[in-house]
Amino acid sequence: MKRFLLLALATITMGCSTSGAVSQGETITFKEAMESRQLPPAQPALNLLAEDYVKLTLELGQQEAGYVDAYYGPAEWAEAAKLKPRDMRQLGNAIVDLMLRLDALPETGHPMVEARKRFLSAQLEAALTRHAMMQGENLPFVEEATKLFGVTPEIRPLAEFDIFLEEIAKLVPGEGPLSVRVDAFENRFVIPTERLRLVMDTAIAECKKRTKDYFDLPETENFRMEFVTGKSWSGYNYYQGGYQSLIQINTDLPIRIDRAVDLGCHEGYPGHHVFNMLLERNLTNGLGWQEFSVYPLYSPQSFIAEGSANYGIDLAFPGDKRLEYERDVLYPLAGLDPSSAQAYWALQTAKRALSGARNTITQQFLDGEIPRAKAVELTQKYQLVSKPRAEQMMDFSEQYRSYVINYGLGQEMVKAWIEAQGDGPVWRWKAMERLLSEPMLPDDLVVPAP
């Protein structure tokens, strides 16, 4: 039998009671379910539906490059999607058919089965929305984000961020636009090209070490790293299946020292690489849930993926631990002055308050309220970046649209949920483990008001 070590930590609340099941309001851990023989009974209808969902997702991936972010299921399914894809009308009908079949399944009262059904329902809702977008439907930013990712972003007026700009201006005094001053200051912390691989390898190794202190990772897991150009993103994890990843780092623009830990954690450990590994090991291989062998990019799964990957940086390097590591290890490797680390760290910490401004600028641009040139100008001002970096960020917004909400808002919600589970590092890592090992949705991250 496959190992279920990580899922044994998961606590699932039952929302109903049935004969032979746990009473309403009680909780049951995965380990307790196994020990008490409360593992889900055979679900042939749900398993068949899950297989059909995977095949449908693969066919949608033939209609839009990049729609399928990862796949590690049966090779013949992927081949069939290429050789005999249905047309868009047939695919739309197939999505609706799967939704009706899912709704027709009886309630089981079993927490794992019901969580699985909720996940599939949310993924199908997103697929129906993206199917419409593939055919040219253009939704308002907030509506698009809600239907694709299962959460409604708050669009804050840009004026709310002015107070943060005033505080940041004190950290980088001088004449001229603040974005220009900040960019000039940050350019003092660029990793030299000839040292980039060493610095990145070292940072990722440390991210992995800190993750392995709390997670039991597959012995055969690994990744390879490539440097690329011509992308709208700074880093990307292409999960290959079999606990392997390809991590690509974009070098179109100079890479500064803070990005080593950012990318190491976000794309690697405990970010995307670990997230996909745990889903593959625990759900696809461990339980035979084939729906987790495919990852459609435009779905609630991405909200969990990006939010947890961003929060994973702070989880692995809490408080001043990151500053200490960068100063004592990465700065010398990069040939940078360690005595300047504190000032750079203070600036990066202050800039976090500006995260939400990106959603506002993207919303205004995509909804046609401002032209691209104005969006670039506002990005320079409220993200404190150079024009080339602002242009790259807008390239990303044009390509991925409302996907941008998954980073800042995703991190905020993941942080709130995990830190509500306990104060100590062990409890937060356990909560992260649960998040990465269950069919979690954005709604599950909502922390009740005290």
C-alpha positions as CSV (number, residue, x, y, z in Angstrom):
1,M,0.0,0.0,0.0
2,K,1.2,3.5,-0.7
3,R,2.3,5.6,2.2
4,F,-0.2,8.1,3.6
5,L,2.2,9.8,6.1
6,L,1.5,13.4,5.1
7,L,-2.3,13.0,4.8
8,A,-2.4,11.5,8.2
9,L,-2.0,15.0,9.6
10,A,-5.1,16.3,7.8
11,T,-8.2,17.1,9.8
12,I,-11.4,17.1,7.9
13,T,-14.7,18.4,9.3
14,M,-17.8,16.5,8.4
15,G,-20.7,18.6,7.3
16,C,-23.4,15.9,7.7
17,S,-24.1,12.6,9.4
18,T,-25.1,9.3,8.0
19,S,-25.4,5.8,9.4
20,G,-22.0,4.5,10.2
21,A,-20.3,7.9,9.7
22,V,-19.1,10.5,12.2
23,S,-21.7,12.8,13.7
24,Q,-22.1,16.3,12.5
25,G,-19.6,18.7,14.0
26,E,-17.1,16.1,14.9
27,T,-13.7,15.9,13.1
28,I,-11.8,12.9,11.8
29,T,-8.2,12.8,10.8
30,F,-7.1,10.8,7.8
31,K,-5.1,8.5,10.0
32,E,-8.2,7.9,12.2
33,A,-10.2,7.1,9.1
34,M,-7.7,4.5,8.1
35,E,-7.4,2.9,11.6
36,S,-11.2,2.8,12.0
37,R,-11.7,1.6,8.4
38,Q,-13.5,4.8,7.5
39,L,-11.5,5.1,4.3
40,P,-14.0,6.0,1.4
41,P,-15.8,3.0,0.0
42,A,-15.4,2.2,-3.7
43,Q,-16.8,5.1,-5.8
44,P,-16.9,3.7,-9.4
45,A,-19.2,6.4,-10.7
46,L,-17.1,9.2,-9.2
47,N,-13.9,7.5,-10.5
48,L,-15.3,7.3,-14.0
49,L,-16.3,10.9,-13.8
50,A,-12.8,11.9,-12.7
51,E,-11.3,10.0,-15.6
52,D,-13.6,11.8,-18.0
53,Y,-12.7,15.1,-16.4
54,V,-9.0,14.4,-17.0
55,K,-9.6,13.6,-20.6
56,L,-11.7,16.7,-21.1
57,T,-9.0,18.9,-19.5
58,L,-6.4,17.4,-21.8
59,E,-8.6,18.2,-24.8
60,L,-9.1,21.7,-23.7
61,G,-5.4,21.9,-23.4
62,Q,-5.3,21.2,-27.2
63,Q,-7.4,24.3,-27.7
64,E,-5.2,26.7,-25.6
65,A,-1.5,26.4,-25.1
66,G,-0.6,26.5,-21.5
67,Y,-4.1,25.6,-20.2
68,V,-2.7,22.3,-18.9
69,D,0.1,23.2,-16.5
70,A,1.0,19.6,-15.6
71,Y,-0.1,16.1,-16.4
72,Y,1.3,12.8,-15.2
73,G,-1.5,10.4,-15.8
74,P,-1.8,7.6,-18.4
75,A,0.1,8.5,-21.6
76,E,-2.6,7.1,-23.8
77,W,-5.1,9.7,-22.5
78,A,-2.7,12.5,-23.6
79,E,-2.2,10.9,-26.9
80,A,-5.9,10.4,-27.5
81,A,-6.5,14.1,-26.7
82,K,-4.0,15.0,-29.5
83,L,-5.2,12.5,-32.1
84,K,-9.0,12.8,-31.6
85,P,-9.9,16.1,-29.9
86,R,-13.5,17.1,-29.8
87,D,-14.5,20.5,-31.2
88,M,-15.4,23.4,-28.9
89,R,-19.1,22.8,-29.1
90,Q,-18.7,19.2,-28.0
91,L,-16.3,20.2,-25.3
92,G,-18.7,22.7,-23.9
93,N,-21.5,20.1,-23.8
94,A,-19.1,17.6,-22.2
95,I,-18.3,20.1,-19.4
96,V,-22.1,20.6,-18.7
97,D,-22.6,16.8,-18.8
98,L,-19.9,16.2,-16.2
99,M,-21.4,18.9,-14.0
100,L,-24.9,17.2,-14.2
101,R,-23.4,13.8,-13.5
102,L,-21.6,15.2,-10.5
103,D,-24.7,16.9,-9.1
104,A,-26.6,13.6,-9.5
105,L,-24.2,11.6,-7.3
106,P,-25.8,10.8,-3.9
107,E,-24.5,12.3,-0.7
108,T,-22.2,9.9,1.1
109,G,-21.6,11.7,4.4
110,H,-17.9,10.7,4.0
111,P,-15.6,13.7,4.4
112,M,-13.1,12.6,1.8
113,V,-15.7,11.8,-0.9
114,E,-17.5,15.0,-0.3
115,A,-14.3,17.0,-0.4
116,R,-13.4,15.3,-3.7
117,K,-16.8,16.2,-5.2
118,R,-16.5,19.8,-4.1
119,F,-13.1,20.1,-5.7
120,L,-14.3,18.6,-9.0
121,S,-17.3,20.9,-9.0
122,A,-15.2,24.0,-8.6
123,Q,-12.7,22.8,-11.3
124,L,-15.6,22.2,-13.7
125,E,-17.1,25.7,-13.0
126,A,-13.7,27.2,-13.9
127,A,-13.4,25.0,-17.0
128,L,-16.8,26.2,-18.2
129,T,-15.7,29.8,-17.8
130,R,-12.4,29.3,-19.5
131,H,-14.1,27.5,-22.4
132,A,-16.2,30.6,-22.9
133,M,-13.1,32.8,-22.8
134,M,-11.4,30.6,-25.4
135,Q,-14.2,31.4,-27.7
136,G,-13.8,35.1,-27.3
137,E,-16.1,36.0,-24.3
138,N,-14.6,38.9,-22.3
139,L,-15.6,39.1,-18.7
140,P,-15.1,42.0,-16.3
141,F,-11.9,41.5,-14.2
142,V,-13.6,40.7,-10.9
143,E,-16.2,38.4,-12.5
144,E,-13.5,36.6,-14.4
145,A,-11.4,36.1,-11.3
146,T,-14.3,34.8,-9.3
147,K,-15.4,32.3,-11.9
148,L,-11.9,31.0,-12.7
149,F,-10.3,31.0,-9.2
150,G,-13.2,30.7,-6.8
151,V,-12.6,33.9,-4.9
152,T,-13.7,37.5,-5.4
153,P,-10.8,40.0,-5.1
154,E,-11.2,43.4,-3.5
155,I,-10.2,46.2,-5.8
156,R,-8.7,48.9,-3.6
157,P,-8.4,52.5,-4.8
158,L,-4.8,53.3,-5.7
159,A,-4.9,56.4,-3.4
160,E,-4.9,53.9,-0.5
161,F,-1.4,53.0,-1.3
162,D,0.0,56.5,-1.3
163,I,0.7,56.4,2.5
164,F,3.0,53.4,1.9
165,L,4.8,55.3,-0.8
166,E,5.4,58.1,1.6
167,E,7.0,55.7,4.1
168,I,9.1,54.0,1.5
169,A,10.4,57.4,0.4
170,K,12.0,57.8,3.8
171,L,14.1,54.7,3.1
172,V,15.4,55.9,-0.2
173,P,15.8,59.7,0.1
174,G,16.9,61.9,-2.7
175,E,15.6,63.8,-5.7
176,G,13.5,62.6,-8.7
177,P,10.6,60.0,-8.9
178,L,10.6,57.5,-6.1
179,S,10.5,54.6,-8.6
180,V,13.7,55.8,-10.2
181,R,15.4,56.1,-6.8
182,V,14.3,52.7,-5.7
183,D,15.3,51.1,-9.0
184,A,18.8,52.6,-8.8
185,F,19.2,51.5,-5.2
186,E,18.0,47.9,-5.9
187,N,20.4,47.7,-8.9
188,R,23.2,47.7,-6.4
189,F,22.0,44.2,-5.4
190,V,22.1,42.5,-8.8
191,I,23.6,39.0,-8.8
192,P,26.4,38.9,-11.4
193,T,25.7,36.7,-14.3
194,E,28.7,34.5,-13.7
195,R,27.6,33.8,-10.1
196,L,23.9,33.4,-10.8
197,R,23.8,29.6,-11.0
198,L,25.8,29.1,-7.8
199,V,23.7,31.5,-5.9
200,M,20.4,30.0,-7.2
201,D,21.6,26.4,-6.5
202,T,22.7,27.4,-3.0
203,A,19.4,29.1,-2.2
204,I,17.2,26.2,-3.6
205,A,19.3,23.7,-1.6
206,E,18.6,25.7,1.6
207,C,14.9,25.9,0.8
208,K,14.9,22.2,0.3
209,K,16.8,21.6,3.6
210,R,14.4,23.7,5.6
211,T,11.4,21.9,4.0
212,K,12.8,18.5,4.7
213,D,13.1,19.3,8.4
214,Y,9.3,19.1,8.5
215,F,8.2,17.2,5.4
216,D,8.9,13.6,4.5
217,L,9.6,14.0,0.7
218,P,9.9,11.2,-1.8
219,E,13.4,9.9,-1.9
220,T,13.6,10.1,-5.7
221,E,12.3,13.7,-6.0
222,N,14.4,16.2,-7.8
223,F,14.4,19.0,-10.3
224,R,16.5,20.6,-13.0
225,M,17.0,24.3,-13.5
226,E,17.3,26.2,-16.7
227,F,17.9,29.9,-17.5
228,V,15.6,31.2,-20.3
229,T,14.6,34.5,-22.0
230,G,11.6,36.0,-23.7
231,K,9.1,35.3,-20.9
232,S,6.5,37.5,-19.2
233,W,7.3,35.8,-15.8
234,S,10.4,35.6,-13.7
235,G,10.2,32.0,-12.8
236,Y,8.1,28.9,-13.7
237,N,7.8,25.3,-12.5
238,Y,6.9,22.7,-15.1
239,Y,6.1,19.7,-13.0
240,Q,7.0,16.5,-15.0
241,G,5.4,13.8,-12.8
242,G,7.3,11.1,-11.0
243,Y,8.4,13.7,-8.4
244,Q,10.4,15.6,-11.0
245,S,10.3,19.3,-12.0
246,L,11.8,21.6,-14.5
247,I,12.3,25.0,-13.0
248,Q,13.0,27.9,-15.5
249,I,14.4,31.2,-14.4
250,N,13.9,34.2,-16.8
251,T,17.0,36.3,-17.3
252,D,15.5,39.0,-19.5
253,L,16.1,41.5,-16.7
254,P,18.9,41.5,-14.1
255,I,18.1,39.2,-11.1
256,R,18.6,40.8,-7.7
257,I,19.7,39.0,-4.6
258,D,16.2,38.6,-2.9
259,R,14.9,36.6,-5.9
260,A,17.2,33.7,-5.1
261,V,15.2,32.7,-2.0
262,D,11.9,33.9,-3.5
263,L,12.3,31.6,-6.5
264,G,13.9,28.8,-4.6
265,C,10.9,28.6,-2.2
266,H,8.1,29.6,-4.6
267,E,9.1,27.3,-7.5
268,G,10.7,24.6,-5.4
269,Y,10.5,24.0,-1.7
270,P,7.9,24.2,-0.2
271,G,6.2,25.7,-3.2
272,H,5.1,24.4,-6.6
273,H,7.5,21.4,-6.8
274,V,6.4,20.1,-3.4
275,F,2.7,20.9,-3.9
276,N,2.6,18.8,-7.1
277,M,4.6,16.0,-5.6
278,L,2.3,15.7,-2.6
279,L,-0.8,15.7,-4.7
280,E,0.7,13.0,-7.0
281,R,1.9,10.8,-4.1
282,N,-1.0,11.1,-1.7
283,L,-4.0,11.6,-4.0
284,T,-3.2,10.2,-7.5
285,N,-0.9,7.3,-6.4
286,G,-2.1,6.9,-2.9
287,L,-5.9,7.0,-3.4
288,G,-6.1,6.5,-7.2
289,W,-7.9,9.9,-7.6
290,Q,-7.0,10.5,-11.3
291,E,-8.4,14.1,-11.3
292,F,-5.2,15.1,-9.5
293,S,-3.0,13.8,-12.3
294,V,-3.9,16.9,-14.3
295,Y,-3.5,20.6,-13.4
296,P,-5.5,23.1,-15.4
297,L,-3.9,26.5,-14.9
298,Y,-7.0,28.6,-14.9
299,S,-8.8,27.0,-11.9
300,P,-9.1,27.3,-8.1
301,Q,-6.1,24.9,-7.8
302,S,-3.9,27.8,-8.9
303,F,-5.1,30.0,-6.1
304,I,-4.0,27.4,-3.6
305,A,-0.8,26.8,-5.5
306,E,0.4,30.4,-5.8
307,G,-0.8,31.5,-2.4
308,S,0.9,28.6,-0.7
309,A,4.1,29.0,-2.8
310,N,4.3,32.7,-1.8
311,Y,3.6,32.0,1.9
312,G,6.1,29.2,1.8
313,I,8.9,31.8,1.6
314,D,8.0,33.2,5.0
315,L,7.3,29.8,6.4
316,A,10.8,28.6,5.5
317,F,12.5,31.8,6.5
318,P,10.4,33.4,9.3
319,G,11.2,36.8,10.8
320,D,14.8,37.8,10.4
321,K,15.9,34.3,9.4
322,R,15.9,35.2,5.8
323,L,17.9,38.4,6.3
324,E,20.5,36.5,8.3
325,Y,20.7,33.7,5.7
326,E,21.0,36.1,2.7
327,R,23.5,38.3,4.5
328,D,25.7,35.5,5.8
329,V,25.6,33.1,2.9
330,L,24.1,34.5,-0.4
331,Y,25.7,38.0,-0.3
332,P,29.3,36.7,-0.1
333,L,28.5,34.1,-2.9
334,A,27.2,36.9,-5.1
335,G,30.1,39.2,-4.3
336,L,27.8,41.8,-2.6
337,D,28.5,43.7,0.6
338,P,26.9,41.9,3.5
339,S,26.8,45.2,5.5
340,S,24.2,46.5,3.0
341,A,21.8,43.6,3.5
342,Q,19.8,45.3,6.3
343,A,18.9,48.4,4.2
344,Y,17.9,46.2,1.2
345,W,15.8,44.0,3.5
346,A,14.0,46.9,5.0
347,L,13.1,48.2,1.6
348,Q,11.8,44.8,0.4
349,T,9.7,44.4,3.5
350,A,8.2,47.9,3.1
351,K,7.3,47.2,-0.5
352,R,5.1,44.3,0.4
353,A,2.4,46.8,1.4
354,L,2.0,47.7,-2.3
355,S,1.1,44.2,-3.4
356,G,-2.6,44.9,-3.8
357,A,-2.0,47.8,-6.1
358,R,-1.1,45.4,-8.9
359,N,-4.7,44.0,-8.9
360,T,-6.1,47.4,-9.2
361,I,-3.9,48.4,-12.1
362,T,-4.6,45.2,-13.9
363,Q,-8.3,45.5,-13.4
364,Q,-8.4,49.1,-14.7
365,F,-6.3,48.0,-17.8
366,L,-8.2,44.8,-18.6
367,D,-11.6,46.5,-18.1
368,G,-10.6,49.2,-20.6
369,E,-10.5,52.0,-18.0
370,I,-6.9,53.0,-18.8
371,P,-4.6,52.4,-21.8
372,R,-1.5,50.2,-21.5
373,A,0.8,53.2,-21.4
374,K,-1.1,54.5,-18.3
375,A,-1.0,51.0,-16.8
376,V,2.8,50.9,-17.2
377,E,3.1,54.4,-15.7
378,L,1.0,53.4,-12.7
379,T,2.9,50.1,-12.3
380,Q,6.2,52.1,-12.1
381,K,4.7,54.3,-9.5
382,Y,2.9,51.8,-7.3
383,Q,5.2,48.8,-7.7
384,L,8.3,50.9,-7.6
385,V,9.9,49.4,-10.7
386,S,11.7,50.6,-13.8
387,K,9.8,51.0,-17.1
388,P,11.3,47.7,-18.5
389,R,10.1,45.8,-15.4
390,A,6.7,47.5,-15.6
391,E,6.4,46.5,-19.2
392,Q,7.2,42.9,-18.3
393,M,4.6,43.0,-15.6
394,M,2.0,44.3,-18.0
395,D,3.0,41.6,-20.5
396,F,2.1,39.1,-17.8
397,S,-1.2,40.7,-17.1
398,E,-2.1,40.7,-20.8
399,Q,-1.2,37.0,-21.1
400,Y,-2.6,35.7,-17.8
401,R,-5.2,38.3,-17.0
402,S,-6.9,37.9,-13.6
403,Y,-4.4,35.2,-12.7
404,V,-2.5,38.0,-10.9
405,I,-4.9,37.8,-7.9
406,N,-3.5,34.4,-6.9
407,Y,-0.2,35.9,-5.7
408,G,-1.0,38.6,-3.3
409,L,-4.5,37.7,-2.3
410,G,-3.6,34.0,-2.3
411,Q,-0.7,34.6,0.0
412,E,-2.9,36.7,2.4
413,M,-5.6,34.0,2.7
414,V,-3.1,31.2,3.0
415,K,-1.2,33.1,5.7
416,A,-4.3,33.8,7.7
417,W,-5.5,30.2,7.5
418,I,-2.2,28.6,8.4
419,E,-1.4,31.0,11.2
420,A,-4.9,30.4,12.7
421,Q,-3.9,26.7,13.1
422,G,-1.2,27.5,15.7
423,D,1.7,29.8,16.6
424,G,4.6,27.4,16.6
425,P,6.6,26.4,13.5
426,V,5.6,22.8,13.9
427,W,1.9,23.6,13.8
428,R,2.3,25.9,10.8
429,W,4.3,23.4,8.8
430,K,1.6,20.8,9.6
431,A,-1.1,23.1,8.4
432,M,0.9,23.7,5.2
433,E,1.3,20.0,4.8
434,R,-2.5,19.6,5.0
435,L,-3.0,22.4,2.6
436,L,-0.8,20.8,0.0
437,S,-2.2,17.3,0.5
438,E,-5.9,17.7,0.3
439,P,-8.6,18.8,-2.2
440,M,-8.6,22.3,-0.7
441,L,-10.5,25.3,-2.2
442,P,-10.3,29.0,-1.5
443,D,-13.5,28.8,0.5
444,D,-11.7,26.5,2.9
445,L,-9.2,29.2,3.7
446,V,-11.7,31.6,5.1
447,V,-11.0,32.2,8.8
448,P,-14.1,32.8,10.9
449,A,-14.3,36.1,12.6
450,P,-13.5,35.8,16.4
